[in-house]
Amino acid sequence: MAQAAAGDSVRVHYTGRLNDGTVFDSSEGRDPLDFTLGSGQVIPGFDEAVTGMTVGESVTITIEPENAYGERREEMVQQVPRSDIPDDIDLAVGMQLQASGPQGDIVVTVIEMSDETIKLDANHPLAGKALTFDLQLVEIG
């Protein structure tokens, strides 16, 4: 039976969990995830786990932060004057905003607010976390 290899278009059903068992994403009830192995469309550890699988095979893997969304970096947290945010945006802790930076547009999360300042976190929400995935290879195209 054929094994998935770099350059193959694959379809994978998955469920992703944190160490405490919380499900953060799943293809359950949806179409399988469709991507090309080795193309950088998914996190490196996900790519590596699917490589070598055969259609119908299932595995459970844990991906450490360095092969997922990286470690949390405190320099990605910034405090900005509230006046830098347009007045028509009704801010709340947990809200995600799109911001323009030197490397282009990024998504930031509001993590603290006061009358004068807003603390924004540009880390990916899953940065610094080990991710466990249940994977099933559905198709190699």
N, CA, C and O of each residue as an XYZ file, in Angstrom:
564
protein
N       0.842     -1.182      0.000
C       0.000      0.000      0.000
C       0.892      1.251      0.000
O       1.944      1.278      0.637
N       0.451      2.275     -0.721
C       1.254      3.499     -0.856
C       1.346      4.254      0.466
O       0.386      4.334      1.232
N       2.530      4.800      0.705
C       2.754      5.629      1.882
C       2.786      7.092      1.456
O       3.307      7.425      0.392
N       2.221      7.970      2.302
C       2.204      9.404      2.027
C       3.640      9.930      2.028
O       4.427      9.614      2.920
N       3.969     10.739      1.014
C       5.319     11.279      0.881
C       5.252     12.750      0.497
O       4.221     13.235      0.031
N       6.360     13.454      0.696
C       6.442     14.881      0.360
C       5.962     15.095     -1.069
O       6.329     14.350     -1.978
N       5.140     16.118     -1.256
C       4.586     16.446     -2.563
C       3.224     15.834     -2.808
O       2.512     16.261     -3.717
N       2.840     14.826     -2.003
C       1.513     14.210     -2.151
C       0.430     15.133     -1.620
O       0.618     15.808     -0.608
N      -0.699     15.158     -2.307
C      -1.893     15.816     -1.788
C      -2.590     14.781     -0.913
O      -2.877     13.674     -1.367
N      -2.861     15.137      0.338
C      -3.457     14.187      1.280
C      -4.722     14.780      1.909
O      -4.906     15.996      1.949
N      -5.582     13.888      2.395
C      -6.781     14.291      3.137
C      -6.738     13.555      4.473
O      -6.599     12.332      4.521
N      -6.861     14.327      5.563
C      -6.665     13.780      6.909
C      -7.799     14.232      7.824
O      -8.127     15.417      7.882
N      -8.392     13.279      8.536
C      -9.292     13.632      9.635
C      -8.427     13.770     10.881
O      -7.482     13.005     11.072
N      -8.748     14.741     11.726
C      -7.915     15.002     12.899
C      -8.751     15.561     14.041
O      -9.814     16.148     13.836
N      -8.243     15.363     15.240
C      -8.716     16.050     16.438
C      -7.476     16.488     17.195
O      -6.591     15.681     17.480
N      -7.419     17.791     17.522
C      -6.280     18.337     18.259
C      -6.684     18.670     19.679
O      -7.706     19.316     19.908
N      -5.864     18.220     20.654
C      -6.140     18.445     22.080
C      -4.929     19.043     22.766
O      -3.787     18.822     22.362
N      -5.205     19.808     23.816
C      -4.146     20.301     24.697
C      -3.865     19.244     25.757
O      -4.587     18.252     25.854
N      -2.811     19.454     26.557
C      -2.438     18.484     27.600
C      -3.565     18.204     28.584
O      -3.646     17.105     29.134
N      -4.437     19.188     28.814
C      -5.541     18.985     29.764
C      -6.749     18.298     29.126
O      -7.780     18.127     29.776
N      -6.624     17.901     27.848
C      -7.704     17.205     27.158
C      -8.649     18.108     26.382
O      -9.509     17.612     25.653
N      -8.510     19.421     26.522
C      -9.365     20.366     25.808
C      -9.141     20.240     24.304
O      -8.007     20.324     23.832
N     -10.228     20.036     23.548
C     -10.142     19.980     22.091
C     -10.083     21.409     21.562
O     -10.967     22.214     21.852
N      -9.033     21.732     20.776
C      -8.913     23.080     20.221
C      -9.304     23.134     18.751
O      -9.567     24.214     18.222
N      -9.346     21.980     18.082
C      -9.771     21.944     16.675
C     -10.021     20.497     16.284
O      -9.409     19.575     16.823
N     -10.940     20.317     15.331
C     -11.260     18.975     14.878
C     -11.935     19.051     13.515
O     -12.618     20.027     13.203
N     -11.738     18.020     12.713
C     -12.441     17.932     11.435
C     -13.735     17.138     11.588
O     -14.446     16.929     10.605
N     -14.049     16.693     12.799
C     -15.258     15.913     13.038
C     -16.484     16.691     12.551
O     -16.670     17.858     12.896
N     -17.311     16.028     11.748
C     -18.505     16.658     11.210
C     -18.226     17.552     10.013
O     -19.137     18.197      9.492
N     -16.969     17.595      9.573
C     -16.573     18.405      8.415
C     -15.793     17.528      7.442
O     -15.508     16.363      7.720
N     -15.457     18.112      6.302
C     -14.590     17.412      5.356
C     -13.207     17.276      5.971
O     -12.811     18.090      6.805
N     -12.464     16.236      5.558
C     -11.089     16.101      6.051
C     -10.243     17.295      5.616
O     -10.565     17.972      4.640
N      -9.168     17.545      6.342
C      -8.205     18.577      5.982
C      -7.450     18.119      4.742
O      -6.946     16.997      4.696
N      -7.371     18.983      3.744
C      -6.724     18.691      2.471
C      -5.479     19.571      2.365
O      -5.596     20.796      2.400
N      -4.293     18.979      2.235
C      -3.066     19.759      2.106
C      -2.008     18.952      1.362
O      -2.149     17.743      1.179
N      -0.956     19.628      0.939
C       0.159     18.980      0.250
C       1.297     18.788      1.241
O       1.774     19.749      1.845
N       1.729     17.541      1.406
C       2.813     17.231      2.342
C       4.092     17.971      1.968
O       4.504     17.982      0.809
N       4.710     18.588      2.968
C       5.980     19.267      2.774
C       5.865     20.668      2.203
O       6.885     21.292      1.907
N       4.647     21.185      2.038
C       4.458     22.497      1.405
C       4.423     23.646      2.408
O       4.405     24.813      2.017
N       4.415     23.315      3.716
C       4.348     24.366      4.727
C       2.932     24.827      5.022
O       2.752     25.837      5.702
N       1.921     24.120      4.532
C       0.524     24.494      4.773
C       0.069     24.173      6.193
O      -0.883     24.775      6.691
N       0.738     23.235      6.842
C       0.401     22.849      8.212
C       1.673     22.944      9.060
O       2.771     23.073      8.520
N       1.525     22.882     10.371
C       2.695     22.956     11.244
C       3.641     21.779     10.959
O       3.187     20.703     10.571
N       4.945     21.979     11.148
C       5.921     20.944     10.785
C       5.656     19.571     11.414
O       5.784     18.555     10.730
N       5.295     19.519     12.679
C       5.062     18.235     13.342
C       3.886     17.468     12.766
O       3.891     16.237     12.766
N       2.879     18.178     12.274
C       1.708     17.553     11.641
C       2.156     16.919     10.325
O       1.822     15.771     10.033
N       2.910     17.677      9.543
C       3.470     17.194      8.275
C       4.277     15.915      8.501
O       4.095     14.917      7.802
N       5.172     15.966      9.493
C       6.044     14.819      9.785
C       5.232     13.590     10.188
O       5.570     12.471      9.804
N       4.168     13.791     10.958
C       3.360     12.670     11.441
C       2.631     11.971     10.299
O       2.503     10.747     10.305
N       2.157     12.734      9.326
C       1.407     12.153      8.214
C       2.335     11.464      7.215
O       1.946     10.489      6.573
N       3.554     11.967      7.085
C       4.522     11.368      6.160
C       4.769      9.904      6.556
O       5.101      9.600      7.702
N       4.602      9.026      5.591
C       4.809      7.593      5.828
C       3.543      6.837      6.187
O       3.551      5.606      6.221
N       2.442      7.554      6.460
C       1.183      6.868      6.778
C       0.579      6.265      5.509
O       0.867      6.710      4.398
N      -0.264      5.242      5.693
C      -1.006      4.646      4.582
C      -2.486      4.970      4.758
O      -2.937      5.241      5.871
N      -3.241      4.944      3.663
C      -4.671      5.249      3.711
C      -5.366      4.323      4.708
O      -5.174      3.107      4.682
N      -6.173      4.914      5.584
C      -6.902      4.165      6.608
C      -6.149      4.065      7.930
O      -6.741      3.713      8.950
N      -4.865      4.366      7.927
C      -4.053      4.291      9.140
C      -4.403      5.438     10.094
O      -4.657      6.561      9.657
N      -4.413      5.150     11.384
C      -4.653      6.157     12.419
C      -3.484      6.168     13.386
O      -2.920      5.122     13.710
N      -3.121      7.370     13.846
C      -2.070      7.517     14.847
C      -2.459      8.628     15.808
O      -3.266      9.500     15.488
N      -1.864      8.575     16.995
C      -1.965      9.672     17.960
C      -0.546     10.147     18.219
O       0.334      9.362     18.574
N      -0.336     11.449     18.036
C       1.004     12.005     18.208
C       0.931     13.256     19.065
O      -0.097     13.932     19.106
N       2.029     13.562     19.751
C       2.144     14.816     20.489
C       3.252     15.619     19.838
O       4.361     15.127     19.630
N       2.930     16.867     19.520
C       3.876     17.760     18.859
C       4.303     18.819     19.867
O       3.467     19.539     20.413
N       5.592     18.908     20.110
C       6.131     19.897     21.038
C       6.086     21.286     20.379
O       6.047     21.385     19.152
N       6.092     22.352     21.184
C       5.947     23.712     20.646
C       6.894     24.049     19.494
O       6.494     24.719     18.542
N       8.146     23.588     19.573
C       9.093     23.956     18.511
C       8.714     23.398     17.145
O       9.187     23.906     16.128
N       7.872     22.366     17.094
C       7.388     21.812     15.826
C       5.923     22.138     15.588
O       5.278     21.575     14.704
N       5.407     23.065     16.404
C       4.008     23.486     16.266
C       3.995     24.997     16.009
O       4.357     25.444     14.920
N       3.582     25.776     16.996
C       3.477     27.229     16.829
C       4.594     27.985     17.537
O       4.512     29.201     17.709
N       5.642     27.265     17.949
C       6.788     27.898     18.588
C       6.551     28.188     20.056
O       5.450     28.010     20.576
N       7.596     28.633     20.703
C       7.512     29.016     22.112
C       6.852     30.386     22.217
O       6.917     31.186     21.284
N       6.216     30.653     23.355
C       5.695     32.005     23.617
C       6.855     32.957     23.749
O       7.859     32.642     24.386
N       6.720     34.117     23.152
C       7.786     35.117     23.226
C       7.209     36.389     23.834
O       6.283     36.994     23.294
N       7.776     36.777     24.968
C       7.276     37.962     25.676
C       7.441     39.244     24.869
O       6.681     40.195     25.054
N       8.435     39.278     23.969
C       8.594     40.473     23.144
C       7.444     40.661     22.149
O       7.337     41.704     21.504
N       6.595     39.652     22.032
C       5.414     39.739     21.159
C       4.218     40.366     21.895
O       3.147     40.533     21.312
N       4.404     40.706     23.163
C       3.363     41.368     23.955
C       3.741     42.839     24.061
O       4.852     43.184     24.464
N       2.789     43.704     23.689
C       3.061     45.139     23.707
C       1.922     45.891     24.370
O       0.758     45.500     24.297
N       2.291     46.965     25.008
C       1.295     47.869     25.580
C       1.241     49.089     24.660
O       2.273     49.676     24.336
N       0.032     49.465     24.244
C      -0.123     50.622     23.353
C      -1.124     51.594     23.968
O      -1.995     51.188     24.738
N      -1.002     52.865     23.634
C      -1.992     53.833     24.123
C      -3.374     53.506     23.563
O      -3.516     53.175     22.386
N      -4.378     53.600     24.410
C      -5.745     53.325     23.965
C      -6.115     54.231     22.793
O      -6.915     53.848     21.939
N      -5.542     55.414     22.751
C      -5.829     56.367     21.670
C      -5.350     55.863     20.304
O      -5.760     56.396     19.273
N      -4.473     54.826     20.286
C      -4.021     54.247     19.015
C      -5.085     53.357     18.369
O      -4.965     53.000     17.197
N      -6.119     52.999     19.126
C      -7.182     52.130     18.620
C      -8.352     53.020     18.190
O      -8.777     53.886     18.954
N      -8.876     52.819     16.981
C     -10.005     53.636     16.535
C     -11.177     53.588     17.525
O     -11.481     52.542     18.097
N     -11.825     54.744     17.712
C     -12.931     54.867     18.671
C     -14.112     53.960     18.362
O     -14.854     53.587     19.270
N     -14.300     53.595     17.089
C     -15.473     52.799     16.722
C     -15.316     51.314     17.046
O     -16.243     50.536     16.822
N     -14.146     50.908     17.575
C     -13.943     49.512     17.961
C     -14.270     49.361     19.439
O     -13.646     49.994     20.291
N     -15.253     48.518     19.735
C     -15.680     48.264     21.113
C     -14.789     47.159     21.686
O     -15.079     45.972     21.533
N     -13.706     47.562     22.343
C     -12.689     46.623     22.814
C     -13.168     45.770     23.985
O     -13.972     46.206     24.810
N     -12.650     44.538     24.034
C     -12.899     43.633     25.149
C     -11.704     42.693     25.270
O     -11.079     42.362     24.263
N     -11.380     42.262     26.476
C     -10.311     41.292     26.691
C     -10.683     40.006     25.944
O     -11.815     39.531     26.031
N      -9.718     39.457     25.212
C      -9.951     38.248     24.421
C     -10.247     38.544     22.958
O     -10.168     37.652     22.113
N     -10.586     39.789     22.658
C     -10.895     40.181     21.288
C      -9.635     40.120     20.434
O      -8.547     40.463     20.896
N      -9.787     39.681     19.185
C      -8.660     39.666     18.259
C      -8.813     40.833     17.285
O      -9.906     41.132     16.805
N      -7.689     41.477     17.012
C      -7.643     42.605     16.099
C      -6.584     42.343     15.038
O      -5.619     41.618     15.278
N      -6.768     42.931     13.875
C      -5.736     42.855     12.845
C      -4.921     44.134     12.931
O      -5.466     45.237     12.984
N      -3.608     43.965     12.944
C      -2.706     45.111     13.046
C      -1.672     45.029     11.933
O      -1.345     43.942     11.457
N      -1.165     46.173     11.525
C      -0.110     46.219     10.513
C       1.233     46.353     11.211
O       1.420     47.213     12.073
N       2.159     45.494     10.827
C       3.499     45.544     11.405
C       4.528     45.549     10.300
O       4.170     45.542      9.122
N       5.821     45.561     10.660
C       6.896     45.590      9.658
C       6.863     44.390      8.705
O       7.268     44.508      7.549
N       6.380     43.233      9.186
C       6.302     42.029      8.341
C       4.928     41.862      7.705
O       4.622     40.793      7.177
N       4.091     42.903      7.745
C       2.749     42.816      7.162
C       1.695     42.746      8.246
O       1.954     43.059      9.408
N       0.495     42.327      7.849
C      -0.621     42.261      8.792
C      -0.466     41.069      9.733
O      -0.063     39.981      9.322
N      -0.796     41.298     11.003
C      -0.754     40.245     12.018
C      -2.030     40.311     12.846
O      -2.703     41.342     12.883
N      -2.355     39.221     13.501
C      -3.497     39.174     14.408
C      -2.964     39.297     15.826
O      -2.032     38.593     16.215
N      -3.562     40.195     16.592
C      -3.186     40.381     17.991
C      -4.417     40.164     18.862
O      -5.546     40.376     18.420
N      -4.191     39.742     20.093
C      -5.274     39.514     21.041
C      -5.168     40.519     22.176
O      -4.089     40.731     22.730
N      -6.293     41.136     22.519
C      -6.339     42.059     23.653
C      -6.273     41.210     24.921
O      -7.139     40.365     25.147
N      -5.238     41.430     25.761
C      -5.114     40.625     26.976
C      -5.322     41.431     28.252
O      -5.582     40.854     29.308
N      -5.212     42.757     28.173
C      -5.461     43.636     29.325
C      -5.891     44.988     28.806
O      -5.496     45.409     27.719
N      -6.718     45.671     29.609
C      -7.151     47.013     29.229
C      -7.224     47.903     30.462
O      -7.563     47.460     31.560
N      -6.895     49.171     30.244
C      -7.142     50.195     31.250
C      -7.716     51.389     30.493
O      -7.890     51.333     29.276
N      -8.007     52.466     31.215
C      -8.529     53.653     30.536
C      -7.504     54.269     29.595
O      -7.870     54.912     28.611
N      -6.217     54.075     29.892
C      -5.163     54.710     29.104
C      -4.447     53.776     28.127
O      -3.982     54.225     27.080
N      -4.351     52.472     28.456
C      -3.546     51.567     27.633
C      -4.276     50.255     27.334
O      -5.225     49.858     28.010
N      -3.780     49.619     26.295
C      -4.258     48.295     25.887
C      -3.022     47.411     25.771
O      -2.033     47.814     25.159
N      -3.063     46.202     26.352
C      -1.964     45.249     26.197
C      -2.386     44.242     25.130
O      -3.433     43.602     25.232
N      -1.533     44.118     24.093
C      -1.815     43.257     22.952
C      -0.786     42.137     22.871
O       0.403     42.364     23.100
N      -1.239     40.934     22.547
C      -0.370     39.768     22.428
C      -0.400     39.283     20.981
O      -1.453     38.896     20.474
N       0.763     39.305     20.316
C       0.860     38.856     18.934
C       1.298     37.391     18.823
O       1.464     36.883     17.714
N       1.488     36.707     19.958
C       1.789     35.276     19.916
C       0.577     34.531     19.370
O      -0.560     34.949     19.586
N       0.818     33.422     18.659
C      -0.289     32.552     18.252
C      -0.928     32.017     19.535
O      -0.209     31.719     20.489
N      -2.250     31.889     19.584
C      -2.899     31.387     20.811
C      -2.374     30.023     21.281
O      -2.473     29.710     22.468
N      -1.822     29.211     20.380
C      -1.307     27.895     20.764
C       0.213     27.884     20.941
O       0.799     26.820     21.139
N       0.854     29.047     20.874
C       2.310     29.122     21.079
C       2.652     28.642     22.491
O       1.948     28.948     23.453
N       3.742     27.888     22.593
C       4.214     27.407     23.889
C       3.491     26.180     24.399
O       3.756     25.722     25.510
N       2.579     25.638     23.603
C       1.796     24.481     24.053
C       2.154     23.233     23.242
O       2.365     23.301     22.031
N       2.219     22.090     23.937
C       2.330     20.799     23.256
C       0.935     20.436     22.761
O      -0.048     20.603     23.483
N       0.852     19.942     21.538
C      -0.432     19.633     20.917
C      -0.505     18.142     20.614
O       0.412     17.584     20.011
N      -1.585     17.499     21.026
C      -1.783     16.083     20.739
C      -2.845     15.957     19.663
O      -3.924     16.541     19.764
N      -2.528     15.191     18.635
C      -3.456     14.992     17.521
C      -3.769     13.519     17.345
O      -2.878     12.671     17.393
N      -5.053     13.222     17.138
C      -5.490     11.922     16.628
C      -5.642     12.142     15.130
O      -6.422     12.991     14.699
N      -4.899     11.382     14.339
C      -4.899     11.548     12.890
C      -5.371     10.274     12.208
O      -5.071      9.167     12.657
N      -6.116     10.441     11.116
C      -6.456      9.303     10.255
C      -6.282      9.766      8.819
O      -6.919     10.725      8.382
N      -5.410      9.075      8.088
C      -5.195      9.388      6.685
C      -6.344      8.808      5.871
O      -6.553      7.595      5.850
N      -7.084      9.683      5.203
C      -8.281      9.288      4.448
C      -7.946      9.025      2.989
O      -8.496      8.112      2.373
N      -7.032      9.839      2.430
C      -6.769      9.724      0.989
C      -5.401     10.286      0.652
O      -4.954     11.261      1.256
N      -4.739      9.668     -0.314
C      -3.535     10.215     -0.936
C      -3.914     10.471     -2.381
O      -4.322      9.557     -3.097
N      -3.775     11.740     -2.814
C      -4.230     12.099     -4.165
C      -3.111     12.296     -5.135
O      -3.353     12.601     -6.303
